[in-house]
Amino acid sequence: MQCDIAVIGAGAAGIAAAIAVAESGANVVLVERAGFVGGLATSAMVGTICGLFYRSSSAARYAVRGFAREFSERVQEKSYTTPAVFSAGLHFLPYQPSALHQQAVLQLQQAGVQLMLHSYVTAVDVCAGKIVALHLQTASGNVNLDASAFIDCSGNAHISMLANVGRIEQAQYQSGAFVFQVCGLPPMEPRVLALNMLRWIKRGIQRGDLEPQCERLSIIPGTVKNGVGLLKLGMQERFDGTVACLTQYEIDARSRSVEIVDYLRCHEPELKDLIISAMATEVGVRTMSRSKGILILDETDILACAKPGDGVAIGAWPIELWGVERAPEMIYFAEGDCYWISAGMLVSKYLDNLFFAGRAISATERAIASARVIGTCFSTGYAAGMLAAEYAHGGDWRQAITKIQAKQVFTAEG
C-alpha cells in the first residue's frame, strides 16, 4: 500500500494534519488504532477545548486562527454551547464529544482523506536516515504502508520509539483523569452545584464512607444541561509510563466512579436520582514520551511569550501541571498574549521525513503541560501537515513556514 504522506493517530492533531495534507493536493492515509476518530477528545470525553482564546478578564477572544478556529466553531455549533470561563480569565469551549467526532469525520471525508481505523503500527523500516515504510496490524491482516513522509500524532512518540531514535522521557509524567457522564443532577446555578458537589464528597470522606482520593472529583465546567453533566475524577498517582500503571488507572477509575455515585445517591437527598449514564472508554493520560525535534519547546519560551521567526502554531494556554494534589499548579504568562511554536519543534532531529504534532511535539514536560491542550493540538497538527506536504512535494519543509504563518499565525495586520 502506498501514499504520499501517512499520519499516525486520528486525535485532534492527526485530524488537522491529515486535512492540511489533503488540502495541499497530496495523497494521505490516516491510521488510527481505535474504531473512531478524535483521540482523547472523544475516547476520554474531555468535554472542553482549551487553548483557543487569549486569557482575559473580558469576553472570550480567539488567539488561534485558521483550521483550529474554524473547526472549533463548527463543533460549537453542533454542540449548542458557548465559550465559558474558569478563574483567572481562562476561556474555553465546552463541546459534546459526539459533535466533535461527527464534524471530524465529515471534514476528513470532504477532504478526501483515506482513513484506516482498527489499525496499529507494529514496526517501521528505516533506511539512510529516513522512514520508508510502516508495518500495520489491521482488522483484515498485516499491511505495509509506504510513504514519502510520516506525521506522528500518536500522543506518545510511537514512531520514534519503533524507529529506536531519541525521545524526551520522564521517570514520572502528569497524573491522568477519568471522565464519566451522569444524569439526575439537581437544578442549581453551576457555581453553586460545583461547590455543593465538593461539600457532598467531603461529607462522605469525613463519615468514612468515601476514600480521601474521592475529593479529586469535580464537575467539568460548562457541561451541565438539563440535569446531565460530565464529571472528572483525577488520578491520585502520577503516570509512570508503564502499562501496569495504566491498567491500574483504568480499574481504579471505574470502580471509584461507581462507588462515589452510589454513595451520593444513597446519602444526599438532592442526588437521589443520580446515575452514571456513560463512561469514557479510556483514562485521559495528559503527557507521555515525546519525540525529540530539531528544537525543544521549554518553559522559558512560554512564559516569555516568545515569537520566533519560524513560529507556525499558537499556544495560548498557561502551564497546567497535574500532580498528586487535588488542584493543578498553574503558571501564567501575560494576559492577552500568546507564544509561537517553532517549526523545528515539529520536525525530527534524527529522521529527515518524520514530523510530529499534538501531545508528542518536541517539548519539556513543563512546556507540554501548556501545549498539550486540544486547541494547540489543532494548530500544531495543521502546521505539521503543511510542513510534511512541502517535503513530500520535493521541497525543503522550511519553504512552508511563511505559508503556514499566513494561514494560522499572523493577523491581517501581520
C-alpha positions as CSV (number, residue, x, y, z in Angstrom):
1,M,0.0,0.0,0.0
2,Q,1.4,3.4,-0.9
3,C,0.6,7.1,-0.3
4,D,2.4,10.4,-0.2
5,I,2.1,11.0,3.5
6,A,1.0,8.8,6.4
7,V,-0.5,10.3,9.5
8,I,-0.4,8.2,12.6
9,G,-3.1,8.9,15.2
10,A,-6.6,10.4,14.5
11,G,-6.8,12.7,17.5
12,A,-7.1,16.4,17.4
13,A,-3.6,16.8,15.9
14,G,-3.9,13.9,13.4
15,I,-7.3,15.2,12.1
16,A,-5.8,18.6,11.5
17,A,-2.6,17.2,9.9
18,A,-4.5,14.9,7.5
19,I,-6.7,17.7,6.3
20,A,-3.8,20.0,5.8
21,V,-2.0,17.4,3.7
22,A,-5.2,16.7,1.7
23,E,-5.7,20.4,1.0
24,S,-2.1,20.6,-0.4
25,G,-3.1,18.0,-3.1
26,A,-1.1,15.2,-1.6
27,N,-2.4,11.7,-1.1
28,V,-2.8,10.9,2.6
29,V,-3.6,7.9,4.8
30,L,-4.7,8.5,8.4
31,V,-4.0,5.5,10.6
32,E,-5.9,5.1,13.9
33,R,-5.8,2.2,16.4
34,A,-9.3,2.7,17.7
35,G,-12.6,2.4,15.8
36,F,-13.3,6.1,15.8
37,V,-11.6,9.4,15.3
38,G,-11.0,12.2,17.9
39,G,-8.4,10.5,20.1
40,L,-8.8,11.5,23.8
41,A,-11.1,14.3,22.8
42,T,-13.7,11.6,22.1
43,S,-12.5,8.5,23.9
44,A,-11.7,10.2,27.2
45,M,-14.7,12.6,26.9
46,V,-12.5,15.6,27.7
47,G,-15.5,17.9,27.2
48,T,-13.6,21.2,26.8
49,I,-11.4,22.7,24.1
50,C,-8.7,24.8,25.8
51,G,-6.1,26.9,24.1
52,L,-8.4,28.7,21.7
53,F,-8.6,32.0,23.4
54,Y,-6.4,34.7,25.0
55,R,-6.5,34.8,28.8
56,S,-8.6,37.9,29.5
57,S,-10.9,39.4,32.2
58,S,-13.2,40.5,29.4
59,A,-15.1,38.5,26.8
60,A,-13.5,35.5,25.0
61,R,-11.3,36.5,22.1
62,Y,-9.7,34.0,19.8
63,A,-5.9,33.6,19.9
64,V,-5.7,30.8,17.3
65,R,-6.6,31.2,13.6
66,G,-7.1,29.1,10.6
67,F,-8.1,25.5,10.9
68,A,-8.1,25.5,14.8
69,R,-10.6,28.3,15.0
70,E,-12.8,27.2,12.0
71,F,-13.1,23.6,13.1
72,S,-13.8,24.6,16.8
73,E,-16.6,27.0,15.7
74,R,-18.3,24.2,13.7
75,V,-18.0,21.8,16.7
76,Q,-19.5,24.6,18.9
77,E,-22.5,24.9,16.5
78,K,-23.1,21.2,16.7
79,S,-22.7,21.1,20.5
80,Y,-25.0,24.1,21.1
81,T,-22.5,25.6,23.5
82,T,-20.9,29.0,24.1
83,P,-17.4,29.8,25.4
84,A,-17.1,29.7,29.2
85,V,-14.5,30.9,31.7
86,F,-12.6,29.5,34.6
87,S,-11.0,31.7,37.2
88,A,-8.1,33.9,36.2
89,G,-9.7,34.8,32.9
90,L,-9.2,31.4,31.3
91,H,-11.7,31.0,28.5
92,F,-12.5,27.6,27.0
93,L,-15.1,26.0,24.7
94,P,-17.4,23.2,26.1
95,Y,-18.3,20.7,23.5
96,Q,-20.1,17.4,23.0
97,P,-17.6,14.6,22.2
98,S,-20.1,13.1,19.7
99,A,-20.3,16.5,17.9
100,L,-16.5,16.7,17.6
101,H,-16.4,13.2,16.2
102,Q,-19.2,13.9,13.7
103,Q,-17.5,17.1,12.5
104,A,-14.1,15.4,12.2
105,V,-15.5,12.5,10.1
106,L,-17.4,15.0,7.8
107,Q,-14.3,17.1,7.1
108,L,-12.0,14.2,6.7
109,Q,-14.4,12.7,4.1
110,Q,-14.8,16.1,2.3
111,A,-11.0,16.5,2.1
112,G,-10.6,13.0,0.6
113,V,-8.5,11.6,3.5
114,Q,-8.2,7.8,3.4
115,L,-9.0,6.6,6.9
116,M,-7.8,3.3,8.3
117,L,-9.4,2.5,11.7
118,H,-8.6,-0.5,13.8
119,S,-5.0,-0.3,12.5
120,Y,-1.9,-0.3,14.7
121,V,1.7,0.4,13.7
122,T,3.8,-2.5,14.9
123,A,7.2,-1.7,13.2
124,V,8.9,0.8,10.9
125,D,11.5,0.4,8.3
126,V,14.3,2.9,8.3
127,C,17.0,3.4,5.6
128,A,19.6,6.1,5.3
129,G,18.0,8.4,7.9
130,K,14.5,8.1,6.6
131,I,11.4,6.0,7.3
132,V,10.5,4.1,4.2
133,A,7.5,2.0,5.4
134,L,5.2,1.3,8.3
135,H,4.1,-2.2,9.3
136,L,0.4,-2.2,10.3
137,Q,-1.7,-4.8,12.1
138,T,-5.2,-4.3,10.9
139,A,-8.6,-6.0,11.3
140,S,-8.1,-7.7,8.0
141,G,-4.4,-8.7,8.4
142,N,-1.0,-7.2,8.2
143,V,-0.3,-4.3,5.8
144,N,2.8,-2.5,4.7
145,L,2.4,1.2,4.1
146,D,5.0,3.1,2.1
147,A,5.1,6.9,2.1
148,S,7.4,9.9,1.4
149,A,6.7,11.5,4.8
150,F,5.2,10.5,8.1
151,I,3.5,12.5,10.8
152,D,3.4,11.1,14.3
153,C,0.3,12.2,16.1
154,S,0.1,9.2,18.4
155,G,0.4,11.2,21.6
156,N,3.3,9.0,22.8
157,A,6.1,9.3,20.1
158,H,5.2,5.8,18.9
159,I,7.0,6.1,15.6
160,S,10.2,7.5,17.2
161,M,10.1,4.6,19.7
162,L,9.7,2.0,16.9
163,A,12.5,3.6,14.9
164,N,14.7,3.5,18.0
165,V,15.6,7.2,17.9
166,G,15.9,9.6,20.8
167,R,12.8,10.7,22.7
168,I,12.1,13.0,25.6
169,E,11.2,10.8,28.5
170,Q,10.5,11.2,32.2
171,A,10.5,8.9,35.2
172,Q,7.1,10.3,36.0
173,Y,4.5,12.2,33.9
174,Q,1.5,14.2,35.0
175,S,-1.4,12.4,36.7
176,G,-4.3,11.3,34.5
177,A,-8.1,11.9,34.8
178,F,-11.2,9.8,34.1
179,V,-14.4,11.4,32.8
180,F,-17.9,10.0,33.1
181,Q,-21.4,11.3,32.4
182,V,-24.2,11.4,34.9
183,C,-27.8,12.3,34.8
184,G,-30.1,13.3,37.7
185,L,-28.1,16.4,38.8
186,P,-30.3,18.9,40.6
187,P,-31.3,22.2,39.0
188,M,-28.7,24.6,40.6
189,E,-26.6,27.5,39.3
190,P,-23.4,26.0,38.0
191,R,-21.1,27.5,40.6
192,V,-23.4,26.5,43.4
193,L,-23.7,23.0,42.1
194,A,-19.9,22.7,41.8
195,L,-19.4,23.9,45.4
196,N,-22.1,21.6,46.7
197,M,-20.6,18.6,44.9
198,L,-17.3,19.3,46.7
199,R,-19.2,19.6,50.0
200,W,-21.1,16.3,49.5
201,I,-17.9,14.5,48.7
202,K,-16.1,15.9,51.7
203,R,-19.0,14.8,53.9
204,G,-18.7,11.3,52.7
205,I,-14.9,11.3,53.4
206,Q,-15.5,12.7,56.9
207,R,-18.0,9.9,57.6
208,G,-15.5,7.3,56.4
209,D,-17.8,6.2,53.6
210,L,-15.5,7.5,50.8
211,E,-11.8,7.3,50.4
212,P,-9.8,10.6,50.6
213,Q,-8.9,10.5,46.9
214,C,-12.6,10.8,46.0
215,E,-12.1,14.5,46.7
216,R,-10.4,14.7,43.3
217,L,-13.9,14.5,41.7
218,S,-15.2,17.7,40.0
219,I,-17.9,18.8,37.6
220,I,-16.4,19.9,34.2
221,P,-17.5,23.5,33.8
222,G,-20.0,24.3,31.0
223,T,-21.1,20.7,30.5
224,V,-24.2,20.6,32.7
225,K,-27.5,20.8,30.9
226,N,-31.0,19.5,31.9
227,G,-29.6,17.5,34.8
228,V,-26.9,15.8,32.6
229,G,-23.2,16.6,33.0
230,L,-19.6,15.4,32.8
231,L,-17.7,14.6,36.0
232,K,-13.9,14.3,36.1
233,L,-12.0,12.2,38.6
234,G,-8.4,13.0,38.9
235,M,-6.0,10.1,39.4
236,Q,-4.1,10.2,42.7
237,E,-0.8,8.9,41.4
238,R,1.4,10.3,38.6
239,F,1.6,8.3,35.4
240,D,5.0,6.4,35.2
241,G,4.7,5.4,31.6
242,T,4.2,1.7,32.2
243,V,1.3,-0.5,31.1
244,A,1.0,-1.6,34.8
245,C,0.2,1.9,35.9
246,L,-2.2,2.5,33.0
247,T,-4.0,-0.8,33.8
248,Q,-4.4,0.2,37.4
249,Y,-5.7,3.6,36.3
250,E,-8.4,2.0,34.3
251,I,-9.5,-0.4,37.0
252,D,-9.4,2.1,39.9
253,A,-11.1,4.9,38.0
254,R,-14.2,3.0,37.0
255,S,-14.7,1.3,40.4
256,R,-14.2,4.6,42.3
257,S,-16.6,6.4,40.0
258,V,-19.3,3.9,40.7
259,E,-18.5,4.0,44.4
260,I,-18.9,7.8,44.5
261,V,-22.2,7.9,42.6
262,D,-23.7,5.1,44.6
263,Y,-22.8,6.9,47.8
264,L,-24.2,10.3,46.7
265,R,-27.4,8.7,45.5
266,C,-28.0,7.0,48.8
267,H,-26.9,9.7,51.2
268,E,-27.6,13.1,49.6
269,P,-31.4,13.8,49.1
270,E,-30.7,16.3,46.3
271,L,-28.9,13.5,44.4
272,K,-31.4,10.7,44.9
273,D,-31.8,10.3,41.1
274,L,-28.1,10.4,40.2
275,I,-26.9,7.6,37.9
276,I,-23.9,7.1,35.6
277,S,-25.2,7.3,32.0
278,A,-21.8,6.9,30.2
279,M,-18.1,6.3,30.9
280,A,-15.1,7.3,28.8
281,T,-13.6,4.4,27.0
282,E,-10.1,5.2,28.5
283,V,-8.5,7.3,31.2
284,G,-7.1,10.6,29.8
285,V,-3.3,10.5,30.2
286,R,-2.1,14.0,29.9
287,T,1.5,13.5,29.0
288,M,3.7,10.6,27.8
289,S,7.1,10.4,26.0
290,R,7.7,12.9,23.2
291,S,9.7,12.9,20.0
292,K,13.0,14.9,20.0
293,G,13.0,17.6,17.4
294,I,15.5,20.0,15.9
295,L,14.4,22.4,18.6
296,I,12.8,21.8,22.0
297,L,10.0,24.0,23.5
298,D,10.7,24.9,27.1
299,E,9.1,26.8,29.9
300,T,11.0,30.0,29.3
301,D,9.7,30.2,25.7
302,I,6.2,30.0,27.0
303,L,6.5,32.4,30.0
304,A,8.3,35.0,27.8
305,C,5.6,34.7,25.1
306,A,8.4,34.0,22.6
307,K,7.5,34.6,18.9
308,P,10.4,33.1,16.9
309,G,10.7,33.8,13.2
310,D,9.8,30.2,12.3
311,G,6.7,30.1,14.5
312,V,4.0,28.0,12.9
313,A,1.5,27.4,15.7
314,I,0.0,29.5,18.5
315,G,0.0,28.5,22.2
316,A,-2.4,30.4,24.4
317,W,-3.0,28.1,27.5
318,P,-0.9,28.5,30.7
319,I,1.3,25.8,32.0
320,E,-1.1,23.4,33.8
321,L,0.7,20.8,35.9
322,W,-1.3,18.0,37.4
323,G,0.4,16.1,40.2
324,V,-0.6,14.4,43.4
325,E,-2.6,17.4,44.7
326,R,-6.3,17.9,44.1
327,A,-5.8,21.1,42.0
328,P,-3.1,21.7,39.3
329,E,-0.2,24.1,39.6
330,M,-1.0,26.9,37.2
331,I,1.8,29.1,35.8
332,Y,0.6,32.0,33.8
333,F,2.1,34.3,31.2
334,A,0.8,37.8,30.4
335,E,-2.9,38.3,29.8
336,G,-3.9,39.0,26.2
337,D,-0.7,37.4,24.9
338,C,0.5,34.0,23.4
339,Y,3.6,32.2,22.3
340,W,4.6,30.7,19.0
341,I,5.7,27.1,18.5
342,S,8.7,26.8,16.1
343,A,8.6,24.6,13.0
344,G,11.8,22.9,14.3
345,M,9.7,21.6,17.3
346,L,7.6,19.5,14.8
347,V,10.5,18.0,12.8
348,S,12.6,15.1,13.9
349,K,16.2,15.6,14.9
350,Y,17.1,12.1,13.6
351,L,14.8,11.2,10.7
352,D,14.6,13.5,7.7
353,N,11.0,12.6,6.8
354,L,9.4,12.3,10.3
355,F,7.2,15.2,11.6
356,F,5.1,15.3,14.7
357,A,2.3,17.2,16.3
358,G,-0.1,17.2,19.3
359,R,1.0,15.9,22.7
360,A,4.2,14.4,21.4
361,I,5.9,17.5,20.0
362,S,9.4,18.3,21.0
363,A,8.9,19.9,24.4
364,T,9.9,19.6,28.0
365,E,7.5,18.1,30.5
366,R,6.6,21.5,31.9
367,A,6.2,23.0,28.4
368,I,4.0,20.3,27.1
369,A,1.7,21.0,30.1
370,S,0.7,24.1,28.1
371,A,1.0,22.8,24.5
372,R,-0.9,19.6,25.0
373,V,-4.4,21.1,25.1
374,I,-6.8,20.4,22.2
375,G,-6.8,23.9,20.7
376,T,-3.0,23.9,20.4
377,C,-3.0,20.3,19.1
378,F,-5.2,21.5,16.2
379,S,-2.6,24.2,15.4
380,T,0.5,22.0,15.6
381,G,-1.3,19.3,13.6
382,Y,-2.2,21.6,10.7
383,A,1.3,23.1,10.7
384,A,2.9,19.6,10.7
385,G,0.7,18.6,7.8
386,M,1.8,21.6,5.7
387,L,5.5,21.0,6.6
388,A,5.2,17.3,5.6
389,A,3.3,18.2,2.4
390,E,6.1,20.6,1.3
391,Y,8.7,17.9,2.0
392,A,6.8,15.3,0.1
393,H,6.3,17.5,-2.9
394,G,10.1,17.6,-3.2
395,G,10.9,20.8,-1.5
396,D,12.5,21.9,1.7
397,W,9.9,21.8,4.5
398,R,11.2,25.3,5.6
399,Q,9.6,26.7,2.5
400,A,6.2,26.1,4.0
401,I,6.8,28.3,7.1
402,T,5.6,31.5,5.5
403,K,2.6,29.8,4.1
404,I,1.6,28.4,7.5
405,Q,2.2,31.7,9.2
406,A,-0.2,33.4,6.7
407,K,-2.9,30.8,7.4
408,Q,-2.7,30.5,11.2
409,V,-0.2,32.7,12.9
410,F,-0.2,36.3,11.5
411,T,-3.2,38.6,11.7
412,A,-4.4,40.6,8.7
413,E,-2.1,43.3,10.0
414,G,0.8,41.0,10.3
